[in-house]
């Protein structure tokens, strides 16, 4: 499923990885966690899109009843 607002996170994740490597242990942990949050947000966005489509199907079915 592809949303029209979906973006490719590869560039951002590569940059965060570069920042993580450049800043030592504490910096690495920080940027690693930021990258994880970004990935989770993207996953949540996909899930919200799927749920919205399912809700629309249910509403359409109710209107037909």
N, C-alpha and C positions, 0 to 999 in steps of 0.2 A: 504494500500500500504506500503510495507516494502522495504526500501533501504538496500543494502548490507553494507552500511557505517553507518546505523542508530545505535545509541547506546541508552541504557536505562539510562535515566537521573535521576532516582530515587535516586541513591546513591549520586550523586552530589547535588541534591536538598535538600536531608536530611542534608548533611554536611553544606550547605549554611544556612539552617534553624538553625542548631546548632550554627554556627558562629553568626548569627543574635541574637539569644537569649543570647549569652555570652557577647555581646558587648554593651548592653544598647540601649537606644532610637536611637541615631545617627548611631550606628553600625547596629542596626536592619534595619533601613531604607536603608542603603547602601547595605547590603547583600540581603535584600528583592528585591531591584531593580536589582541587579546582577542576582538573580534567575529568575526574570521576563524576563530579556534580554535573558537568556539561553533558557527559554521556547519559546520565540518568534523566536529565531534563529532556534530551532528545527522545529517549524512550518513552517518557511520560507524554510528550507531545504526540507521538504515534498512537499511544493508547487512547488518549483523549479523542483523537481523530476517529479511531475505530469505534469508540463508544458513542460519539456523536452520530456517526452513520447508522449504528444500530438503533439509537433512539429515534432517528428520523424514520427508519423502517417501521418501528413500533407505532409511531404516530400516524404514519400513512395507513397502516393496517387498521388502526382504531377509527380513522375517518371513513374507511370503507365499510365498517361494521354498522 
